[in-house]
Amino acid sequence: MYDLIIVGAGIVGLGTAYAIQKHHPHLRICLLEKETGPAVHQTGHNSGVIHSGLYYKPGSIKAQNCAAGRHQLEQFAREHNIPFDICGKILVATNERELPFLETIADRGRKNGLNGLVPLDPDTIREHEPHCQGLAGLYVPQTGIIDFSQVSRTLVDVLRGVGVDIFFSKSVFKIIHEEGGVTLHTNAESFQARHLITCGGLQCDRLAQEDGCNLDLRIVPFRGDYYELTEKAQHKVRHLIYPVPDPDLPFLGVHFTRMLDGCVECGPNAVFNFKRESYSKTGFSIRDTYSALSFPGTWRLFKREWKYGLDEYKRAFSKKAFLTALQKMIPDMTMDDISPGRAGVRAQALDRNGHLLDDFVIEHRLNSIHVLNAPSPAATAALAIGDTIRELAEKEFTFPSPP
């Protein structure tokens, strides 16, 4: 009998285990993961950006956790010798329509505590990034890059070192509440605990529904495809270059990210995926497709954003269309400068009205807590999200006292 079982060994699940164990070292904690190792899905397929907290609505859970999580992440990386680079980024407006959005974003950043934001004109944009062109821009010094898979592997080692039991290849398919606790049935064996926290990422809504939650949301997967700059073109990007995002959608647009090894990724786009955990353009699951298309919010989203979605699909299957998006910021980019790269899938919660939920969603039921929406910047914010969940657990759960 464990005091607590956490389901999911992405960086949010690991961050939650880390936060709770740190404050309650006497608890018996178990972490279950259905894959053979940590960070297999969202955590291991993102762009590796340490987000500054620039975009998020002041006062939102996202904004609060991103700022706190960024500082905790940097401290954790220093303590455990994990390479990272706070290299800064520039945000670039390439047309007149984006200029007011750029100012709105800058204002949000200041309200979220970001110091040193520098407005850029066309000349100062080129001082930062000589190949980049835009009408106006914003320099954000707090943005950085890191390998979140390495952070996750380190968290596994740290947690095991202090007595947390971590089991891989354990897929939870049934959750039963009983007097005094909860039993989790997996593909291999059963586990019992007094309390449960699920951080299931792409499967989070299914875990919550299995636990008896009546949800007004559905996880809809969005695949993001990347290209890489060829070696001869890598000099065209010094650090990170972002467009001004559409204020009505929780996607940041196709951008350039210089990685720790010097390679440069371009992307991602954002297209509806027909299989939650597939990184192929042709991946398909009847169960996942039915889950998305039987939910009324999906069709309302499609009806409202069909033009945006069509443009994203064009970029998914057309290298030329993808290049055109990149050329808005770096006009001298050519077809020979980019080659197909990897892909990631974002677990995005959607409500019945077809609105993509922008903020983190964490819900409590009985002796369970479920993380139901933790998109970007969840990797950056993971250690702070862990603290937020810990505080909720301390309020709602009855943990045994230290011996």
C-alpha positions in Angstrom: 0.0 0.0 0.0 1.6 3.2 -1.2 0.6 6.6 0.2 0.5 8.0 -3.3 0.6 6.7 -6.9 1.4 9.1 -9.8 0.6 7.9 -13.3 2.8 9.3 -16.1 6.6 9.7 -16.3 6.6 12.7 -18.6 8.2 15.8 -17.1 5.0 16.9 -15.4 4.5 13.6 -13.6 8.2 13.5 -12.6 8.1 17.1 -11.5 5.0 16.3 -9.3 6.8 13.3 -7.7 9.8 15.5 -7.1 7.9 18.3 -5.5 5.9 16.0 -3.2 8.8 13.8 -2.2 10.9 16.9 -1.4 8.3 18.3 1.0 7.1 14.9 2.3 10.1 12.6 2.3 8.4 10.1 4.6 5.7 9.2 2.0 5.7 5.9 0.1 5.4 7.1 -3.5 5.1 5.0 -6.7 5.2 6.3 -10.2 3.8 4.2 -13.1 4.5 4.7 -16.8 3.2 2.7 -19.7 6.2 3.2 -21.9 9.7 1.6 -21.5 11.3 4.9 -20.3 10.5 8.5 -19.3 9.6 11.4 -21.6 8.6 9.3 -24.6 5.9 11.5 -25.9 5.3 15.2 -25.4 8.3 15.8 -23.2 10.7 14.1 -25.6 9.3 15.6 -28.8 9.1 19.3 -28.0 11.5 21.9 -29.2 13.6 22.1 -26.0 12.8 25.8 -25.4 12.9 27.2 -21.9 10.0 29.6 -22.2 10.2 33.0 -20.6 6.5 33.5 -19.7 6.0 36.2 -22.4 2.7 35.2 -24.0 0.5 34.1 -21.1 -2.4 36.0 -19.5 -1.2 37.7 -16.4 -2.5 35.9 -13.3 -3.2 32.7 -15.1 -1.9 29.3 -13.9 0.3 29.2 -17.0 1.9 32.6 -16.3 2.5 31.9 -12.6 3.9 28.5 -13.1 6.1 29.4 -16.1 7.9 32.1 -14.3 8.5 30.1 -11.2 9.2 26.9 -13.1 11.8 28.6 -15.3 13.8 29.6 -12.3 13.5 26.1 -10.7 14.4 24.4 -13.9 17.6 26.5 -14.3 18.5 25.8 -10.7 17.9 22.1 -11.1 20.0 22.0 -14.3 22.9 23.7 -12.5 22.7 21.3 -9.5 22.8 18.3 -11.8 25.2 19.5 -14.5 22.6 19.5 -17.2 23.6 21.8 -20.1 21.4 24.7 -21.0 21.8 28.1 -22.6 19.8 31.2 -21.8 20.4 32.6 -25.3 17.4 34.9 -25.7 15.0 35.1 -28.6 13.5 37.7 -30.9 9.8 38.0 -31.8 9.3 39.4 -35.3 6.3 41.2 -36.8 6.4 40.8 -40.6 3.2 42.8 -41.5 1.2 45.7 -40.2 -1.6 43.5 -38.8 0.8 42.0 -36.3 2.1 45.2 -34.9 -0.6 45.7 -32.2 -0.4 42.1 -31.2 3.4 42.5 -30.7 2.7 45.4 -28.3 0.1 43.4 -26.5 2.5 40.5 -26.0 5.2 42.9 -24.8 2.8 44.3 -22.3 1.9 40.9 -21.1 5.6 40.0 -20.7 6.2 43.1 -18.5 3.2 42.3 -16.4 4.5 38.8 -16.0 7.8 40.2 -14.5 10.0 40.0 -17.5 12.7 42.7 -17.4 15.0 43.8 -20.2 12.5 43.4 -23.0 13.9 45.5 -25.9 11.7 46.8 -28.8 13.4 46.3 -32.1 13.2 48.2 -35.4 14.3 46.6 -38.8 17.9 47.6 -38.2 18.2 46.3 -34.7 16.4 43.1 -35.8 19.3 42.5 -38.2 21.9 43.3 -35.5 20.5 40.3 -33.5 19.8 38.1 -36.6 21.5 39.4 -39.8 19.4 37.3 -42.1 16.0 38.1 -40.4 13.7 40.9 -41.7 10.6 42.4 -40.1 8.8 45.6 -39.5 9.3 45.5 -35.8 10.5 43.0 -33.2 11.0 42.3 -29.5 14.1 40.9 -27.9 13.4 38.6 -24.9 16.6 37.8 -22.9 15.1 35.2 -20.6 14.3 32.5 -23.2 16.7 29.5 -23.4 17.2 26.0 -24.7 17.7 22.7 -22.9 17.2 18.9 -23.4 14.0 18.0 -21.5 14.6 14.3 -22.1 17.9 14.6 -20.2 16.1 16.6 -17.4 13.5 13.8 -17.2 16.2 11.0 -17.0 17.9 13.0 -14.3 14.6 13.3 -12.3 14.2 9.5 -12.6 17.7 9.0 -11.1 17.1 11.6 -8.3 13.7 10.1 -7.4 14.9 6.6 -7.3 17.8 7.7 -5.2 15.5 8.9 -2.5 13.3 5.9 -2.5 10.5 6.6 -5.0 9.5 3.4 -6.8 9.3 3.9 -10.6 7.9 1.2 -12.8 8.0 1.4 -16.6 5.9 -0.7 -19.0 2.9 -0.5 -16.6 -0.2 0.6 -18.5 -3.1 1.5 -16.3 -6.4 0.3 -17.7 -8.7 0.2 -14.6 -9.1 2.4 -11.5 -11.2 1.2 -8.6 -11.9 3.3 -5.5 -12.3 1.3 -2.4 -12.6 2.2 1.3 -9.3 3.8 2.3 -7.7 3.9 -1.1 -7.6 3.2 -4.8 -6.5 0.1 -6.8 -4.9 0.5 -10.2 -4.9 -2.5 -12.5 -2.2 -2.5 -15.1 -1.2 -4.8 -18.0 1.2 -6.6 -15.6 0.0 -6.3 -12.0 -2.1 -4.3 -9.6 -1.0 -1.4 -7.3 -2.7 0.1 -4.3 -2.5 3.5 -2.8 -4.3 5.9 -0.5 -4.2 8.6 -3.1 -3.8 9.0 -6.9 -2.5 11.7 -9.2 -2.6 11.3 -13.0 -0.4 13.2 -15.3 -1.3 11.2 -18.4 -0.6 13.7 -21.2 -2.1 12.4 -24.4 -4.2 9.9 -22.4 -5.1 12.2 -19.5 -8.9 12.5 -20.3 -9.2 8.7 -20.5 -7.5 8.2 -17.2 -9.9 10.8 -15.6 -12.9 9.2 -17.2 -11.8 5.7 -16.0 -11.6 7.3 -12.5 -15.3 8.4 -12.8 -14.8 12.1 -13.8 -17.6 13.6 -15.9 -15.6 15.7 -18.3 -16.7 18.6 -20.4 -13.5 18.5 -22.4 -11.7 16.1 -24.8 -8.1 15.7 -25.6 -7.6 16.4 -29.3 -4.1 15.7 -30.6 -2.2 18.1 -32.8 0.9 17.0 -34.6 3.7 19.4 -35.2 6.2 18.7 -38.0 9.8 20.1 -38.0 12.4 20.7 -40.6 16.1 21.1 -39.9 18.5 23.6 -41.5 21.2 21.9 -43.5 24.7 22.5 -42.3 25.5 25.1 -44.9 22.4 27.2 -43.8 22.8 27.0 -40.0 24.7 30.3 -40.0 21.5 32.1 -41.0 20.1 31.6 -37.4 22.1 32.7 -34.4 19.6 31.9 -31.6 15.8 31.7 -31.6 13.4 33.6 -34.0 9.6 33.5 -33.5 6.7 35.1 -35.4 4.0 37.0 -33.7 1.4 34.3 -32.9 -2.3 34.4 -33.7 -3.9 35.7 -30.5 -6.9 33.4 -30.9 -5.0 30.2 -31.0 -2.6 28.6 -28.4 0.1 27.8 -31.0 3.2 29.9 -31.4 3.7 29.5 -35.2 6.5 28.1 -37.2 9.8 29.4 -35.7 13.6 28.8 -35.7 15.3 27.2 -32.7 19.0 26.7 -32.4 19.6 23.5 -30.4 22.4 22.9 -27.9 24.4 20.9 -30.4 24.3 23.8 -33.0 21.6 22.3 -35.2 18.6 24.5 -36.0 15.1 23.3 -36.1 12.3 25.0 -38.0 8.7 24.5 -36.9 6.4 23.2 -35.8 3.1 23.5 -37.6 -0.1 22.3 -35.9 -2.4 19.8 -37.7 -5.1 17.6 -36.4 -3.7 14.1 -35.8 -5.7 10.9 -36.4 -3.7 9.0 -33.8 -2.8 10.4 -30.4 0.6 8.8 -30.1 1.7 8.7 -33.7 4.5 10.8 -35.2 3.8 9.8 -38.8 1.8 11.9 -41.2 -0.3 8.9 -42.0 -0.7 7.5 -38.5 -4.4 6.4 -37.9 -6.3 5.0 -35.0 -10.0 4.2 -35.2 -10.4 4.7 -31.4 -8.6 8.1 -31.3 -10.3 9.4 -34.5 -13.7 8.4 -33.2 -12.9 10.0 -29.8 -12.1 13.3 -31.5 -14.7 13.4 -34.2 -17.6 12.2 -31.9 -17.0 15.2 -29.7 -19.1 18.3 -30.7 -16.4 20.7 -29.9 -14.1 19.3 -32.6 -16.6 20.1 -35.4 -17.2 23.6 -33.9 -13.4 24.2 -34.0 -13.1 22.9 -37.5 -16.0 25.1 -38.7 -14.5 28.2 -37.1 -10.8 27.6 -38.0 -11.1 25.7 -41.2 -8.9 28.2 -43.1 -6.1 28.1 -40.5 -6.3 24.3 -40.4 -6.1 24.1 -44.2 -3.0 26.3 -44.3 -1.4 24.1 -41.6 -2.1 20.9 -43.6 -0.5 22.5 -46.7 2.6 23.0 -44.7 2.5 19.4 -43.4 2.6 17.9 -46.9 4.3 20.7 -48.9 7.9 21.6 -48.3 7.4 24.7 -50.5 4.5 25.9 -48.3 6.6 25.3 -45.2 9.5 27.2 -46.7 7.2 30.1 -47.6 6.3 30.5 -43.9 10.0 30.5 -43.0 10.8 33.1 -45.6 8.5 35.6 -44.0 11.2 36.0 -41.3 14.3 35.0 -43.3 13.7 35.8 -47.0 16.9 34.3 -48.3 16.0 30.8 -47.0 15.9 28.3 -50.0 14.6 24.8 -50.6 18.1 23.5 -50.3 18.5 25.0 -46.8 15.9 22.8 -45.1 15.4 19.0 -44.8 12.6 17.0 -43.1 13.1 16.5 -39.4 11.1 15.0 -36.5 7.6 15.5 -35.3 5.8 15.9 -32.0 2.2 15.6 -30.8 0.6 18.1 -28.5 -2.2 17.0 -26.1 -4.7 19.9 -26.4 -7.9 20.0 -24.4 -11.0 21.2 -26.3 -14.3 22.2 -24.7 -17.7 21.5 -26.1 -18.0 24.9 -27.7 -14.9 24.2 -29.8 -12.5 26.4 -27.8 -9.0 25.3 -27.3 -8.3 25.6 -23.5 -5.4 28.0 -23.1 -4.7 27.6 -19.4 -3.5 24.5 -17.4 -6.5 22.5 -16.0 -6.0 20.5 -12.8 -9.1 18.9 -11.2 -9.7 17.0 -7.9 -12.1 14.2 -7.3 -12.4 12.1 -4.1 -8.8 11.0 -3.4 -7.6 11.7 -6.9 -6.1 14.7 -8.8 -6.0 14.8 -12.6 -3.9 17.0 -14.8 -6.3 17.6 -17.8 -4.5 20.2 -19.8 -0.8 20.9 -19.6 0.4 22.1 -23.0 3.4 24.4 -23.6 5.0 25.8 -21.5 4.4 22.7 -19.3 8.0 21.4 -19.8 9.5 24.7 -18.6 6.9 25.0 -15.8 7.0 21.3 -14.7 8.7 21.8 -11.3 6.4 24.7 -10.5 3.3 22.7 -11.7 4.5 20.0 -9.3 4.4 22.5 -6.5 0.9 23.6 -7.5 -0.3 20.0 -7.5 1.5 19.4 -4.2 -0.3 22.3 -2.6 -3.7 21.0 -3.9 -2.8 17.5 -2.6 -1.9 18.9 0.8 -5.3 20.6 0.9 -7.4 17.7 -0.4 -5.5 14.6 0.7 -4.8 13.2 4.2 -1.1 12.3 4.2 0.2 10.4 7.2 2.4 12.3 9.6 6.1 11.7 9.7 7.2 8.9 12.0 
